[in-house]
């Protein structure tokens, strides 16, 4: 009987965002795929996170992680270096623990630059004659480039130095693949597996539903969904646009307005709304664990990102729910909008075009219905987790086969 392909999935959880959702819904499917044995390990020793994965049927390893923050630093420049240096002893302990386990695995499958660097360090420390292959699932540039452009050059250097250690780098969209190539990933190592999306319940321990703001029957609700309220999500563009659209339009912003990392930006947004005299039409809703219910209550979902979105998960989720989307022209978002057939696109450099798109869609119920129907049909075909897990299993299977063949070559020589 053929031995299963053993896959280690180390992950440093920061908050429950798109990557953790992808793992939470995708790893149970991969673990049930014929010929695979998957082990998940949360490297900050987050037992609740691993409990959720275990309940979903995935094997977990609770002995690799060391308690500490998942986000090593949210600062840029030299301050980032100080923050990471302070975490160096902890990271070294994690790498040594991983090194002691690597002989049990064929593939180390990572989803971030922190996990990638730890896997490379662990593999070097283990000194195995047949080390596991590393597969890096690329969700965008490393080092929080979206939050701080000053990290861009360091990110490029990291990619150029680290990506040759990977058997495969998996991009999540056509745009993402081009971005990875531009940052130094060898095209021969690069493969695209389009991201998955789901609006089913997850195993994250959802909290009780949040009450929604009262609204009248003739109001048009614009929803801007954020896992975390950050400037690169373009929330300010939506607040600015609100004063140029019908007074019947209201804006709901999800995320945690009490998040200390969002405090300055949220204060700026409130002041902007006050200056534009639209404060009564802007509502912050802490719906991070109840997002799909809130999203399905909206008339239009806005995705006004000002950074280069590698995919655009909330846009795909809105499409699955049958809610029409207006998105910026950044990153992969135009791909998801299907050149205007599956959603409207505005120019992030020209905020007035967002107001124009909102007015067009809010005044034309037939357009909203037509776009929502076409997008939902497309999304159900393109973004299923079953399709995603099959394509991922194919990539990992090919990597494992190449590794086995390589191990036979010396004997054949």
Secondary structure as GFF3:
##gff-version 3
##sequence-region A 1 413
A	DSSP	beta_strand	5	11	.	.	.	ID=ss1
A	DSSP	alpha_helix	18	32	.	.	.	ID=ss2
A	DSSP	beta_strand	36	42	.	.	.	ID=ss3
A	DSSP	alpha_helix	47	55	.	.	.	ID=ss4
A	DSSP	beta_strand	59	60	.	.	.	ID=ss5
A	DSSP	alpha_helix	77	86	.	.	.	ID=ss6
A	DSSP	alpha_helix	88	101	.	.	.	ID=ss7
A	DSSP	three_ten_helix	102	104	.	.	.	ID=ss8
A	DSSP	beta_strand	107	110	.	.	.	ID=ss9
A	DSSP	alpha_helix	113	126	.	.	.	ID=ss10
A	DSSP	beta_strand	133	138	.	.	.	ID=ss11
A	DSSP	three_ten_helix	149	151	.	.	.	ID=ss12
A	DSSP	alpha_helix	152	162	.	.	.	ID=ss13
A	DSSP	three_ten_helix	163	165	.	.	.	ID=ss14
A	DSSP	beta_strand	166	171	.	.	.	ID=ss15
A	DSSP	alpha_helix	174	182	.	.	.	ID=ss16
A	DSSP	three_ten_helix	187	189	.	.	.	ID=ss17
A	DSSP	beta_strand	190	192	.	.	.	ID=ss18
A	DSSP	beta_strand	220	224	.	.	.	ID=ss19
A	DSSP	three_ten_helix	231	233	.	.	.	ID=ss20
A	DSSP	alpha_helix	235	242	.	.	.	ID=ss21
A	DSSP	beta_strand	249	254	.	.	.	ID=ss22
A	DSSP	alpha_helix	263	275	.	.	.	ID=ss23
A	DSSP	three_ten_helix	279	281	.	.	.	ID=ss24
A	DSSP	beta_strand	282	285	.	.	.	ID=ss25
A	DSSP	alpha_helix	291	297	.	.	.	ID=ss26
A	DSSP	beta_strand	300	303	.	.	.	ID=ss27
A	DSSP	alpha_helix	313	321	.	.	.	ID=ss28
A	DSSP	beta_strand	324	328	.	.	.	ID=ss29
A	DSSP	alpha_helix	333	337	.	.	.	ID=ss30
A	DSSP	three_ten_helix	338	340	.	.	.	ID=ss31
A	DSSP	beta_strand	344	346	.	.	.	ID=ss32
A	DSSP	alpha_helix	352	362	.	.	.	ID=ss33
A	DSSP	alpha_helix	365	382	.	.	.	ID=ss34
A	DSSP	alpha_helix	385	412	.	.	.	ID=ss35
###
